[in-house]
Amino acid sequence: MKDTSPQTIYLSDYTAFGWTIAEMHLTFRLSPSATRVLSRIRFEPNPDAPQQPFFLHGEELKPIRAAIDGTEITPEYSAQGLTCAVPDGAFTWEAEVEIAPAENTALEGLYMSNGMYCTQCEAEGFRKITFYPDRPDVMATFTVRIEGNEPVKLSNGNPTASGDGFAEWHDPWPKPAYLFALVAGDLVNYPGSFTTMSGKEVELNIWVRPGDEGKCAWGMESLIASMAWDEKVYGREYDLDIFNIVAVDDFNMGAMENKGLNVFNSSAVLASPETSTDANFERIEAIIAHEYFHNWTGNRITCRDWFQLCLKEGLTVFRDSQFTSDMRSPEVKRIGDVIDLRARQFPEDQGPLSHPVRPESFQEINNFYTATVYEKGAEVIGMLKRLVGDDAYAKALDLYFERHDGQACTIEDWLAVFQDTTGRDLTQFKRWYAQSGTPHLSVSESFENGTYTLDFTQSTPPTPGQPDKLPQVLPIAVGLLNPNGDEIVPTTVLEMTEATQSFRFEGLSARPVPSILRGFSAPVVLDRDTPPEEKRFLLAHDTDAFNRWEASRDLGRACLSAMVTQGSAPDTAWLDALERVIRDEALDPAFRAQMLALPTQAEMAQQLHAQGITPDPDALYAASEALREAMAQRWSGWLADLRATCAVDAPYDPGAAQSGKRALGGALLSLLTRLDGGAAAQAQYDAADNMTLQLGALGCLVQAGADTAALASFAKQWQGDRLVMDKWFALQVAAIAPDSAVARAEALTSHPDFDWKNPNRFRAVFGALAMNHAGFHTKDGSGYGLLADWLIKLDEKNPQTTARMCSVFQTWKRYDAGRRAQMQTQLERIAARPGLSRDVTEMVTRLLS
Ligand SMILES: [Zn+2]
């Protein structure tokens, strides 16, 4: 039976499960259409839980047999699970069920990908494997036996026995069912090893399909670096004899931190210089780290219930961004994180899908794996660390691991370790977990008798279900510069707790220039009417790299806004100030590449909307093109020479030094292409010996409209490589002129390699269409219609990926009446599909509300 009935679950309804489990025994007899799953579980009454009927989750299972203490019973089955009478004391439960992995296209539970068995159990996939209390607060040790002819059979923990047609695994660490994993298939391993801080040798493997062994070295290097970093920075040691990673082609998400057996979307682990870009390498390094760090923040200490998802995700995203900062450049990483936060989390927080970092209710938990839970959740941890300081943060984390190891915890537990370590009352800070929406921070200033005063006001606009907001605790990092550009007050964290609050700096000889919200010290919208000359001053002189970038980004947004709303010419004073930074060879090339990137059209739409102006996607595209053209013309004298300094004369290395140069070179090539019609891009394409240069050049050629031959040759060269072909699909839809984007996306859906059931391929085309802002928002509504057609089709096979893709409509209310009506029509059309999944029902209902 399939459960599609929407039912709202509330945090306030939490009750502990009535039993505890000492050990879970599982046997799998693998078969694509009829896998048998046998379970044996010892249940003991939970003295801390209220009386309740015995209920086990189970969905889409074919029951074969059930027994209690060896006696066969007939439970009462429903679409959600089973109930039955049980003895008062401890008892042994046994069940046998049948499932069909080959027919599982939702990619939750046990499914097949290219002939390989694999699992995805977070959040609620285990109930599609067998009957079980599938909730994170029920933790048990697992012993697993896998029977089948597949040469490789893996599960969590350590291997205990294997032989002809079977393998057995035991995981000594109690875990919730969402961390269970099983993989079986014809796989080969790329081996490695790591000696932990206490001298224990750990066997490492990356398991891939035969032929992919050559793409594992970077993943292994990243894993070893992550293990060493977590020991050094957090004192966390790995706790099993073996750590396995498996690459899977069909996967809804990036990767999954199952205990000792991480399962990865192949795009998040496989890399080689020829087939992967620098950005791919950096992403893989970060995701491997993220999943590995979960071993402590998520696995050893897990979540009590799914409302606490940010407990593991916010913290682990924060940890992986610390790791990337240490491996690469902290400034460049911070700017990238803020770009991402504003592009994904701010629209969520400002639209119909807005929800607190810790939501209070949901229908389908899969819909809450959001930028708010992950990225805003990480920002909240960053603020906490800023407020208490690095030493107190380290002490609090030590206490967290010591106090809660082996437990399923809440945000209250998390905050308590900070309160207990620092003596600080975090009652008000906790609002960050409960209050949705992006706070706005406005500031005015005065200078009198050597005293400089900053007056701040904070307010958060209403969000769904939360009309009124209370003031939040905001750490506002401020530095002051004197008129010569020297720093006179270094970065100071002001702690704002009131709706309005003033801060004074005394004993100054002249009116200073403030640098406010350095490092983006709180996830807010800063409303400050700063004169452009002051922004250019900060762009030139600020010692805080983030605020240097921010000053330029502000000027860029103002420039585009004036071009769109007043028909102004590009701001040449800004361009000249920017030129000095771009050409300053003492600065990190990666930073300079970030400075060269213009605000995106989606970001501009958000900005205009915030100013009360209805964004016109066509006008935004035209302004953006005109500005790029003006940059290319104005800088035509030196673009080629500066690009020449970005050449790398050494074997390919994905590290920060080389990738920064390639990023700057790529940004310059894009401008040069406007001057030479694509000659330099074609030359780079022809000579490229790595994917970063090849794909960068191809993108320029597509933008220049000179792409047909290059796209064909690229497809011919890479037609056997799924991950590279994903790039081919995505690039042409994202980079093409908007008036051709819908037609191109539609044409690609007829391509023989458009395997729409594969989430990576589906996202390659439709994620790229959504990124082509003016193309997706084509006035005739054809972009919305095409996407809706495919979402309706995909929902029958894969509700989770469909629901996530629905979020591209989250800004629909921002646009003009015509576009709004068309998007509403498409959302209503999706909502009306008979048999619509629970995932998508919840998403479209919220979007339309
Ligand atoms: Zn995670």
Boltz pocket constraint, residues with backbone or C-beta under 6 A from the ligand:
constraints:
  - pocket:
      binder: B
      contacts: [[A, 290], [A, 294], [A, 312], [A, 313], [A, 316]]
      max_distance: 6.0
